[in-house]
């Protein structure tokens, strides 16, 4: 119940007439520009090791100066 002498009640937030809302003006959203990455190039770093097998790894090559484990043969 409101007291007749209480005039402050009408000054509280929410008791006033509602204001009409104006719609926000929004800019259209544009997707960000894509930076094209430079084309990747496969470097053939294993080429200096000699021939390679199907997987691209160095193939085993018999060397007369090494044994089957790859260690040098002392002569």
N, C-alpha and C positions, 0 to 999 in steps of 0.2 A: 504494500500500500504506500502511496506517495503522500507525503505531508504537503499540505497546501502552501506552506511557507518555504518549502525547499525548491528554489528556482535553479539550483546548481545541477539537478538531475538532467535537465534537458541539454546541458552543456557537455555532458560526458560523451566520449566517442561512441558512435553506434546509435545514438538516439536522434541524430539529425536526419534530414531527408537524404536518401542515397543520391550520389552524384551520377550523372550519366557517364558511362565509360566510352572513351573514344578508342577505336581500334588502332593498334600499333601499325605503323608503316614499316614493313620489313623489306630489305633488299633481297632479290632472288639469289639463292645460293648457287654458285657456279663451282663445279668440281675443280680441284687443284690440277694444274698442268703437270703432266708426267714428264720427267726428264728421262730421255732415252739414254740408257747406259751404253757405253762403248762396247762393241762386239768383242767377246773374249776370243783369244787365240791360244791354241794349245802349244806350249813350248816343248820341244823334244830335247829334254835335258839328259836323257839316258843314251842318246845317240853316240856320245863319246865313249861309252862302255863297250860298244861293239854291237853285234846283231841281237835282236830281241825275239822272244817267242810270241805266240798269239796274244797273250795277255799284255804284252808291251814291256815285260820285265826282261832284263838281260838274260840271254840264253847261255847255257853252260858251253864253254868252248875248251877243248883239251889244249893245255899249254904244256910243252915239254919241260918247262922250268918249274912246274908246280906238281904236287902230288894230287890224289883225288880229293883231299880236303881243302885244297887251295893254298897250302903252305909251300914255301919255296923249297926246292930240292938242293941240298948242299953238295957240291961236287968238288 
